[in-house]
Amino acid sequence: MDETGATGLLADVTLPDQSADEEEIDRRVAQPAAVTEPVTGAEARALATCFGSDDCYGVAWTLLHLVETGPNLVLAAEPAPDSGEWHHRLWGRIVNSGPASSA
């Protein structure tokens, strides 16, 4: 895992929402770009915990694509109804790719 990118994302835990100040958003935009692809399965699962409540000016999409570079499924079961939007979005993409079942 890249020392500045993935470690930085994990140290910050969740992405801030769009109300964060410009400096914080700029810092968070740079973090996924510093991660070496493809990530390992463990890294993908860890990075999937970083989704916040909104798309953080597109950073969540970058994070989603980064998680998807991992070699295996990040979510083994459909997220609970109260899970965040990004976990539901990730699950939908897993189901649409064929290897998972929504049942």
Secondary structure, 3 states (H helix, E strand, C coil): CCCCCHHHHHHHCCCCCCCCCHHHHHHHHHHHHCCCCCCCHHHHHHHHHHCCCCCHHHHHHHHHHHHCCCCCCCCCCCCCCCCCHHHHHHHHHHHHHCCCCCC
